[in-house]
C-alpha cells in the first residue's frame, strides 16, 4: 500500500500546490533570487532523504509540488 499512498500524495500535492499558486501569491524572493515552490520542495526532500524518513504520503506530496512547478514556463532561480 505504500505505492498507493505515494501516488495519492503526488495527486494531492500537485493539486493543492496548483490551487495555492493560482489563488495565493506567496513568494520567497529577493532582488536577485526567486525560490519557487519546486525548489522549496526539493530542499525539503534533502534532509528527509538524509534522515531516512520514509513516509510515502509526504514524499508523494513533495514530488507532486515539485512536478507542478517544473511544468510551468518561468521557473528559473535567478530573478531577471
N, C-alpha and C positions, 0 to 999 in steps of 0.2 A: 504493500500500500504506500510505501514511501514515494514511489514514482507517481502515484496518483496525487499525493499531496504536493509534490513538486510541480506537477502540471497545473494543479489548481492554483498554486502560488503564482505561477507565471501569468495565468489569465487574470487573476485578481490584481497582481502588481501592475501589469500593463494597463488594465482598465482604470484602476484608481489613479495612477500617475497621469494617464491621459486626461481624465476628468479634472484633476488638480491643475495641470498645466494649462488647460483651456479656460478654467474658471477663476483661478487664483494666480496672480502674477507675483510669485515669490522667487526671488533670485539672490544668489550669493555671488556678488561680483565687486570688483574694484575697477580702477581706471584701466587696468591692463589685463586682468584675468577674469574670466567668467566661469564659475563652476556650475555646469549644467547637472541635471538630476542623474544622468547616466554616469557622470564622473563621481558623484557622491555615492551612488550605489556601488560602483567599482571600489571606491575607497573603503566602504563598509565591509565589502567582501574580503579584503586582505586580512584584517585581524580575525575574522570568522574562520578563514582558512588556517591561519597560523595557530589559533587556539583549538582547532579541530572541532568546531561547533557544527553539529550535523543535524540541522533542523530543516527538513525538505520544504516546508511551507515558507520559511524565512528565505532560504536560498532561491526558491521559485519566485517569491515576491521581488527580491533584489534583481534577479535575472530579468523579470518582466519589466521592471523600472528601467533597467539599462537598455533593454531592447527597444522600449518605447522611445527613448531619447536618441538612440542611434539611427532610428528610422526617419528622423527629421532632417531638413536641409541644412540648417545652420547649427552645428554642434561643436565648433572649434573651441579650444580653451582660451586662445588669445582673443582679446576683445579688440576689434578693429574699428 
